[in-house]
Amino acid sequence: MLNKKIAELINEQINKEFYSAYLYLDFANFLADEGLDGFANWYEIQAQEERDHAMLLRKYLIDNGIKVTLELIEKPNKDFKEVMDVLKAGLEHEKYVTSLINNIYHEAFSLKDYQTMQFLDWFIKEQLEEEKNADDLVKKMKLFGNDSRSLYLLNQELSTRVYSSSIKK
């Protein structure tokens, strides 16, 4: 049976993943308003992935006989002035999410909950990828963002990103 503390942490993470989806949709809204539909697409897909993460965590609790409690999702409280603000906020948010996943993993390790540790291995690897992608966006924007033609090409590149579900059917 799943430890009560682990169940609570995972349930909290479900709600934080849904918040992440809201946050990234808010990013997409700002970017769309700026005329950067490719950047907006990138964050719309990020939002879908965060929803998938919440659903994977939800399924894990349900599979372990734990009742899932959905909490109120806060409105994102970010106010951006320029595109780089969004990209940096995205990177910082991914680092925050990594710390949350690491905290759950640490708790599972301390309780010798090997099943949860194995389940979280995928999230650990996913967060490495998420941070790298967010960091790459910041770097590309620093390199190309001041040149309108390069920004156009970067926007086009980001518009080609396609959603691929993390949820196994």
N, C-alpha and C positions, 0 to 999 in steps of 0.2 A: 504494500500500500504506500502511496505517495505521502511523504512527510508534509505536515500541515504548513510549515514555513516555506517549503519549496512550492507548494500549491499556491500559497498567497503571492509569492514573488512572481510566479508565472502568470497568475491572474492579473497582477498589476502590469506585467509586461504586455499582456494582450491589449489592455487599455492604452498603454503608451505607444504600441504599434499603430493603433487606430488614430491616436493623436498625430503620429508621424505622417500618416496618410493625409490627414487634414492639413498639416503644415505644408506638405509638398504640393497639395492642390492650391494652397494659398500662394506658394512660390510660382506655380504655373499661371495663376491668375495675373500676378504682377508682370511676369514675363510676356504673357499674351498681350497685356495692355501696352507693353513697350514695343510690340510688333515683332517679338522674337518667338515665333510659333515653334521653331525647332527646340529651343530651350524649354518652352512650355511643354512640348511633347515629352522631353526627357524627364521632367518632374511629374507629369501625369503618370508616366510608367513607374516612376519611383513610388508614387502614391499607391498604385495597384500592387506593387511588390510588398509594401508595408502592410496592406490589407491581407495579402497572402500570408505574411509572417504571423499576423494576429490569428488568422484562421488555423494555421499549423499548431500554434500554441494552444488554441482553444480545443482542437481535436486531441491533443496530448492529454489535456486535463480530463476531457470527456472519456477518453479511452482508459483513464485511470480511475474512473468513477467519481470524479470531482465536479461539483457544481460550479459552473462559470458565472461570475458576476460582472456584468457590464456596467461601467460607471459613466457618468457624464463626461463627454469629451470637450475639453476646453477649446475656446476659439483661439486660433494662433494670434499671438500678440506682437508680431513682428511688423515693423514699419520700415520699408526700404526706400532708399533714395536712388540707388543705381543697381545695375545687374550684379556687379561684383559683391555687393552686400548680400544678395540672395545666395550666391555660390559659396561664400565664406560661411554663411549661416548653415547651409546644407552640410558642409564639412564638419562644422562644430557639432551639429546635431547627430551626425553619424558617429562621431567620437563619443558623444553622450550615450547613444544607444549601445555602443560597444561596451562601455563601462557597466551598463545595466545587465547585459548578457553575461559579462564576466563575473558580476556579482552573484548572479543566480548559479553560474557554474561553480564558483568558489564555495557557495553554500552547499551545493550538491556534493562537491568533493569532501567537504568537512564532515558530511553525514554519510559518506561512502555510498551515495546514491548513484551507482554506476549506470543504471538505466537512464536517468535524467542527464547524466554527463554525456552519454552516447547520443541521446536525442539532441542535446545542445551543441554537439560537435559541428553539425551543419550550420548552425547560427554563428558559431565562432568563425568558420571559414567565410560565410556570407558577409560578415561585418568587415573582414579584411578586404574583400572585394568592394564593398560599399564605400569604405573610407578611401580606397585607392581611386575609385571612379570619381568621387567628390573632389579629391585632391587634384586629379588630372584636369577636371573642369576648371578649377581655380587657376592652375598653371597655364592652361590653354587661353583662358581669358586674359591673363597677365601678358602673354605673348602676343595675342592677336586682337584683343578687344579694342584697342585704340585705332586700328586700321579698319575702315568700313568694309572694304572688300574681304578682308580676312574674317571679320566678324560675320559677314554674310555667309561665307563658306563654312564656318564653324556652326552657324545656325542650321545650314543645310545638312551638315553631318549629323547633328543632334536630331533632326527631323526624321532620320532613317531608323532610329531606335524602335524596335518592335517589342511589345509585351510578350513575355513567355511565363506562364504560370509556374509557381514553385510547388503548387499543391498536387500531390499524387492522387489520381482518381482510382 
